[in-house]
Amino acid sequence: MSHPDTPAARTPREVLTCYYQAMLDKSPDDLADLYAVDAVHVFPFSSPGFPPSFEGREAVRAGYRAAWGASPVQVEEVRRVTAYETSDPEVIVAEHVVVGTLPTRTTTFTVPGLLILHVRDGLITRVRDYMDGLGVADARD
């Protein structure tokens, strides 16, 4: 029998919760550990400093380690707008708003986004990550 914390026991909704927690913790290892070895993470709307995709778990780990490590942004909150179950039990679509701070600002900023997660056996196999590129650029300025 699987333990609830093992990947095979996680539902797409539980993986989404872990995904958001990794964002809050700014942990590229916790995030990458949610992915299958050959997973693909796609950014359909390009943002400055982000490649169009990461191919494989270790590319996700390296990419987020570089991006989060170089960024002074601190994620304060991930507001979960809604999550949609789909007719495919391996797919969940989630709307969210990331609220963050920068050491150089006295105010917070927000970046809306949408994730389409494909989860098989408790691991992410594919992500389409739609971030507000203008919001990301504004947060960096």
PAZA-575533 format. One line per 2 residues: number of its first residue (from 0); their letters; for each residue x, y, z of N, C-alpha, C. Coordinates in pm, 1 decimal, decimal comma. Example, Ala and Ser with C-alpha at 12.3 -4.5 7.8 and 13.67 -1.06 7.14 Angstrom:
PAZA-575533
0> AS> 1319,0/-569,0/780,0/1230,0/-450,0/780,0/1320,0/-330,0/780,0 ~ 1285,0/-225,0/708,0/1367,0/-106,0/714,0/1290,0/3,0/787,0
//
This chain:
PAZA-575533
0> MS> 84,4/-118,6/0,0/0,0/0,0/0,0/88,4/124,2/0,0 ~ 51,1/226,3/-77,1/127,8/349,5/-86,7/102,7/439,4/33,0
2> HP> 206,6/505,6/77,0/194,8/607,4/180,3/144,3/733,8/111,9 ~ 57,4/816,2/175,9/2,9/934,9/110,6/108,2/1033,2/59,4
4> DT> 228,0/1030,9/114,9/331,0/1125,0/71,3/411,0/1074,3/-48,3 ~ 389,1/949,4/-88,1/461,9/898,2/-203,2/397,1/953,0/-330,6
6> PA> 477,0/976,2/-433,9/420,7/1035,0/-555,6/299,6/960,5/-610,6 ~ 302,8/829,1/-610,9/193,5/752,6/-671,6/60,6/776,7/-601,5
8> AR> 66,2/820,7/-476,1/-56,5/841,4/-399,9/-113,7/982,0/-417,5 ~ -40,2/1072,2/-480,3/-84,6/1211,7/-492,2/-177,9/1230,9/-611,1
10> TP> -286,1/1301,8/-586,6/-378,6/1340,2/-692,8/-325,4/1466,4/-761,0 ~ -375,9/1500,5/-879,3/-334,6/1626,3/-941,3/-356,9/1747,5/-850,5
12> RE> -464,8/1749,5/-775,6/-492,1/1861,5/-684,3/-387,1/1867,1/-572,7 ~ -347,5/1751,8/-522,5/-242,9/1749,0/-419,2/-108,0/1792,1/-475,9
14> VL> -79,3/1752,5/-599,1/45,0/1796,4/-664,0/42,4/1948,1/-680,6 ~ -71,4/2003,3/-718,1/-85,1/2148,0/-732,0/-55,4/2218,1/-599,1
16> TC> -106,7/2165,8/-490,2/-79,2/2222,8/-357,8/70,3/2219,7/-327,9 ~ 136,3/2109,8/-358,1/281,7/2098,3/-338,1/356,4/2196,4/-428,6
18> YY> 308,5/2214,6/-550,3/368,1/2307,4/-646,1/366,2/2449,6/-588,8 ~ 249,7/2490,8/-539,3/237,8/2624,5/-481,7/326,9/2639,8/-358,1
20> QA> 337,8/2536,1/-277,1/423,1/2542,7/-159,5/569,8/2559,5/-199,3 ~ 612,6/2489,9/-303,1/750,4/2504,4/-352,0/775,1/2648,0/-398,7
22> ML> 673,9/2710,6/-459,7/686,6/2850,7/-499,7/703,2/2939,7/-377,1 ~ 620,6/2916,9/-275,7/629,1/2997,1/-154,0/764,5/2980,3/-85,7
24> DK> 813,8/2858,1/-87,3/942,8/2828,6/-23,8/1061,1/2865,6/-112,1 ~ 1031,6/2899,8/-237,9/1135,4/2930,0/-337,8/1236,2/2815,0/-342,1
26> SP> 1181,2/2691,9/-349,3/1262,2/2570,5/-345,2/1262,3/2499,1/-480,2 ~ 1368,5/2515,9/-558,8/1374,3/2446,8/-687,6/1379,6/2295,0/-671,2
28> DD> 1436,6/2246,5/-561,3/1441,9/2102,1/-539,5/1303,5/2045,5/-510,2 ~ 1227,6/2112,7/-422,4/1092,0/2064,9/-393,5/1005,5/2069,0/-519,0
30> LA> 1023,0/2173,2/-599,6/946,0/2182,6/-723,4/984,9/2070,9/-819,2 ~ 1113,7/2056,7/-845,9/1160,1/1955,8/-942,4/1122,9/1814,5/-899,1
32> DL> 1120,4/1788,9/-770,6/1086,2/1655,2/-722,0/941,1/1617,5/-750,3 ~ 860,4/1713,9/-791,5/721,6/1685,7/-829,9/710,2/1635,5/-973,6
34> YA> 819,8/1643,1/-1049,0/819,4/1613,1/-1192,2/869,5/1471,3/-1221,8 ~ 813,8/1412,2/-1325,5/867,8/1287,5/-1380,1/1003,0/1319,6/-1444,1
36> VD> 1087,6/1219,5/-1456,2/1221,6/1238,1/-1511,3/1217,8/1304,6/-1648,9 ~ 1122,1/1266,6/-1732,3/1115,9/1318,1/-1869,5/1005,4/1422,5/-1890,3
38> AV> 964,4/1488,4/-1783,4/858,4/1588,9/-1791,3/900,8/1708,3/-1876,0 ~ 800,4/1780,6/-1923,6/824,1/1902,0/-2001,5/745,8/2015,6/-1936,0
40> HV> 813,5/2127,9/-1915,8/751,5/2248,2/-1859,6/760,8/2356,6/-1966,3 ~ 646,7/2399,0/-2017,0/640,6/2492,5/-2129,5/589,1/2627,8/-2081,3
42> FP> 654,1/2736,3/-2130,4/610,7/2873,0/-2106,1/557,8/2928,9/-2238,7 ~ 426,9/2913,0/-2267,7/374,3/2958,8/-2396,7/389,4/3109,3/-2419,2
44> FS> 383,2/3188,9/-2311,6/404,8/3332,7/-2321,6/542,3/3360,2/-2263,9 ~ 635,2/3393,6/-2349,4/771,6/3411,3/-2301,2/781,8/3534,4/-2212,0
46> SP> 869,5/3523,2/-2114,4/899,5/3632,6/-2023,2/1048,8/3656,2/-2027,1 ~ 1090,9/3778,6/-2005,3/1234,7/3805,1/-2003,7/1304,8/3714,9/-1901,0
48> GF> 1410,8/3652,1/-1945,9/1488,5/3567,8/-1855,7/1443,5/3424,4/-1846,5 ~ 1335,4/3389,4/-1913,9/1287,4/3251,2/-1910,8/1298,1/3189,7/-2050,0
50> PP> 1343,1/3065,4/-2056,7/1344,3/2995,7/-2186,1/1201,9/2954,1/-2222,6 ~ 1178,3/2910,6/-2344,9/1043,5/2868,0/-2383,3/998,6/2739,7/-2314,6
52> SF> 1094,6/2658,4/-2266,5/1056,3/2535,0/-2197,3/1176,0/2479,1/-2120,9 ~ 1144,1/2388,9/-2029,6/1243,6/2305,0/-1962,5/1211,9/2162,1/-2001,8
54> EG> 1312,0/2089,2/-2045,4/1293,9/1950,0/-2088,0/1355,5/1858,5/-1983,1 ~ 1270,8/1794,7/-1901,6/1317,9/1700,4/-1801,7/1325,6/1759,6/-1661,7
56> RE> 1316,3/1671,4/-1562,6/1317,8/1710,5/-1420,9/1441,3/1792,3/-1385,7 ~ 1557,8/1748,6/-1432,5/1680,6/1818,7/-1394,2/1691,2/1955,7/-1459,6
58> AV> 1631,5/1972,7/-1576,4/1626,6/2105,3/-1638,9/1534,8/2197,5/-1559,2 ~ 1424,4/2143,2/-1507,5/1335,6/2221,0/-1420,4/1413,3/2264,5/-1296,1
60> RA> 1483,5/2171,2/-1235,6/1561,4/2200,5/-1114,8/1665,5/2310,1/-1143,1 ~ 1743,2/2292,5/-1248,9/1848,7/2388,5/-1282,3/1789,0/2524,0/-1321,6
62> GY> 1682,9/2521,2/-1400,1/1621,4/2645,3/-1445,6/1565,1/2727,6/-1331,5 ~ 1493,0/2661,8/-1242,6/1436,5/2734,7/-1128,9/1542,8/2770,3/-1025,5
64> RA> 1644,8/2687,7/-1011,3/1755,1/2723,7/-921,1/1820,1/2853,1/-969,3 ~ 1843,6/2862,9/-1100,4/1904,4/2983,8/-1156,3/1810,3/3104,0/-1143,6
66> AW> 1684,9/3086,0/-1182,2/1589,8/3198,1/-1181,6/1560,9/3246,2/-1039,6 ~ 1526,2/3153,6/-951,7/1492,9/3193,5/-815,1/1616,9/3237,9/-737,8
68> GA> 1730,9/3176,8/-766,0/1853,6/3214,1/-697,3/1900,5/3353,8/-733,5 ~ 1873,3/3396,4/-855,5/1917,6/3527,4/-901,8/1816,7/3637,9/-870,5
70> SP> 1698,3/3599,2/-828,2/1591,5/3696,9/-809,2/1575,2/3733,9/-661,6 ~ 1566,5/3864,3/-633,4/1540,3/3907,0/-496,0/1391,0/3899,4/-460,1
72> VQ> 1307,6/3860,4/-555,1/1163,6/3850,8/-530,9/1135,8/3748,8/-421,3 ~ 1047,8/3786,9/-330,6/999,3/3693,5/-229,3/850,2/3674,9/-251,5
74> VE> 808,5/3552,1/-274,5/665,7/3523,5/-290,5/603,9/3522,9/-151,2 ~ 508,5/3611,3/-132,3/441,4/3623,2/-2,4/316,1/3536,2/4,9
76> EV> 253,0/3519,7/-110,9/125,9/3447,7/-112,9/98,6/3398,9/-254,5 ~ 35,7/3284,0/-264,8/-19,5/3238,9/-391,4/-170,1/3231,3/-369,6
78> RR> -239,2/3327,6/-425,8/-385,6/3328,7/-413,4/-441,7/3231,8/-515,8 ~ -507,6/3133,0/-466,5/-567,6/3033,4/-554,9/-704,1/3083,7/-597,3
80> VT> -712,5/3126,2/-721,8/-838,5/3177,6/-771,5/-936,3/3062,0/-786,5 ~ -895,4/2961,4/-861,4/-978,3/2841,8/-875,8/-896,6/2732,4/-942,9
82> AY> -940,2/2610,9/-923,5/-880,5/2496,5/-992,3/-994,5/2418,5/-1055,7 ~ -972,6/2378,6/-1179,8/-1075,5/2308,2/-1255,5/-1034,2/2163,8/-1276,9
84> ET> -1117,5/2073,2/-1233,2/-1099,7/1933,5/-1267,7/-1144,6/1920,7/-1413,5 ~ -1081,5/1834,9/-1488,5/-1118,5/1817,5/-1628,9/-1175,5/1677,5/-1650,1
86> SD> -1218,9/1650,5/-1770,9/-1269,3/1516,8/-1800,9/-1156,7/1414,1/-1801,1 ~ -1033,3/1461,7/-1809,6/-915,7/1374,6/-1799,7/-869,4/1375,9/-1654,1
88> PE> -874,7/1263,4/-1584,0/-838,5/1261,9/-1441,1/-691,8/1294,5/-1413,5 ~ -609,4/1301,6/-1517,5/-468,3/1335,1/-1499,7/-439,6/1483,1/-1522,2
90> VI> -542,8/1563,0/-1550,7/-522,3/1703,8/-1584,0/-601,8/1792,7/-1489,7 ~ -532,7/1898,1/-1440,4/-598,2/2001,5/-1360,9/-553,4/2136,5/-1416,0
92> VA> -647,6/2229,3/-1420,6/-620,5/2365,2/-1468,0/-640,1/2457,4/-1348,9 ~ -542,1/2542,2/-1322,5/-547,7/2626,9/-1203,4/-517,6/2771,7/-1236,4
94> EH> -602,7/2860,8/-1186,6/-579,0/3003,8/-1195,0/-527,1/3050,2/-1059,3 ~ -428,5/3139,4/-1063,2/-373,2/3190,1/-937,9/-320,2/3331,5/-958,6
96> VV> -292,4/3395,6/-846,9/-226,3/3525,8/-846,8/-112,7/3516,7/-747,0 ~ 8,4/3543,0/-793,7/124,3/3543,8/-706,1/141,0/3685,9/-652,2
98> VG> 151,7/3695,4/-520,5/175,4/3823,1/-454,3/318,1/3818,9/-401,8 ~ 396,6/3919,5/-440,3/536,2/3918,3/-400,6/586,6/4054,0/-356,4
100> TL> 708,9/4051,7/-304,2/775,9/4174,3/-262,3/918,4/4173,0/-315,1 ~ 972,2/4293,0/-321,9/1112,8/4314,3/-356,2/1174,1/4401,4/-247,5
102> PT> 1300,2/4378,7/-216,4/1363,9/4461,3/-113,9/1366,0/4609,8/-150,1 ~ 1359,3/4640,9/-279,4/1367,2/4780,3/-323,6/1231,0/4850,1/-326,2
104> RT> 1124,8/4779,3/-291,9/990,2/4836,2/-296,4/925,2/4833,2/-159,7 ~ 837,0/4927,6/-139,1/760,1/4927,5/-14,0/623,4/4865,0/-33,7
106> TT> 587,8/4837,0/-160,0/457,1/4779,3/-188,9/474,0/4639,4/-248,3 ~ 367,8/4564,7/-245,4/367,2/4432,7/-307,7/333,6/4447,1/-455,4
108> FT> 356,7/4341,8/-529,6/315,0/4336,6/-669,1/239,6/4205,8/-687,9 ~ 162,1/4198,8/-794,1/86,6/4077,2/-824,0/113,8/4034,2/-967,4
110> VP> 118,9/3904,0/-986,2/136,2/3846,3/-1119,0/34,0/3733,7/-1134,0 ~ -68,3/3753,7/-1218,7/-163,9/3645,9/-1240,8/-103,9/3538,1/-1330,6
112> GL> -156,0/3418,6/-1315,0/-108,4/3309,0/-1397,7/-209,9/3196,7/-1407,6 ~ -181,8/3107,7/-1499,0/-265,3/2990,1/-1519,8/-171,6/2872,3/-1544,7
114> LI> -198,9/2762,1/-1479,4/-121,6/2639,2/-1497,3/-212,5/2530,0/-1550,2 ~ -161,4/2454,1/-1643,3/-226,8/2330,3/-1685,1/-128,5/2219,7/-1650,2
116> LH> -163,5/2141,1/-1549,8/-76,9/2033,3/-1503,2/-129,0/1899,0/-1551,1 ~ -39,7/1820,8/-1607,4/-68,2/1680,9/-1641,8/8,1/1597,3/-1539,9
118> VR> -63,4/1514,9/-1465,9/-4,1/1436,9/-1357,7/-36,0/1289,3/-1378,4 ~ 68,8/1208,4/-1383,0/51,2/1064,0/-1395,1/130,0/997,3/-1283,1
120> DG> 66,7/904,6/-1215,5/129,6/833,5/-1103,7/187,1/931,3/-1001,4 ~ 116,7/1042,4/-980,3/155,6/1138,7/-878,1/269,0/1231,7/-915,9
122> LI> 315,8/1227,1/-1040,0/424,9/1313,5/-1085,6/380,5/1395,2/-1206,5 ~ 429,2/1517,5/-1213,9/398,3/1604,3/-1327,3/469,2/1551,3/-1451,4
124> TR> 392,6/1534,5/-1557,8/451,8/1492,4/-1684,7/461,0/1608,9/-1783,2 ~ 372,0/1707,5/-1766,4/372,2/1823,6/-1856,1/306,0/1939,7/-1784,2
126> VR> 362,8/2057,5/-1804,0/304,9/2181,4/-1751,5/301,5/2282,8/-1864,3 ~ 189,9/2351,5/-1875,1/182,4/2471,9/-1958,6/161,7/2584,6/-1857,8
128> DY> 260,0/2672,8/-1849,7/267,9/2775,4/-1746,2/249,4/2911,8/-1811,4 ~ 129,0/2967,1/-1796,6/96,3/3095,5/-1856,6/111,8/3204,0/-1750,7
130> MD> 223,7/3277,3/-1756,4/248,2/3387,5/-1664,3/221,7/3518,6/-1736,1 ~ 180,9/3617,5/-1660,3/164,7/3752,2/-1713,5/303,3/3812,1/-1731,0
132> GL> 355,0/3809,3/-1854,1/490,0/3858,3/-1881,9/509,5/4003,3/-1844,7 ~ 408,4/4088,4/-1866,6/420,1/4229,2/-1827,1/425,5/4242,1/-1675,4
134> GV> 348,9/4158,8/-1606,3/353,5/4159,4/-1460,3/488,8/4116,4/-1407,6 ~ 549,1/4016,6/-1471,7/682,6/3970,5/-1433,0/783,3/4081,3/-1457,4
136> AD> 776,5/4145,7/-1573,6/869,3/4253,8/-1605,7/851,7/4370,1/-1507,7 ~ 728,7/4404,2/-1474,4/702,2/4511,9/-1379,7/758,4/4478,5/-1242,1
138> AR> 747,0/4352,9/-1202,2/799,2/4310,8/-1072,5/951,0/4324,1/-1066,4 ~ 1015,6/4307,0/-1179,4/1162,8/4313,5/-1184,3/1213,5/4457,0/-1186,5
140> D> 1132,2/4550,3/-1234,9/1175,7/4690,8/-1247,6/1168,2/4762,7/-1114,5
//
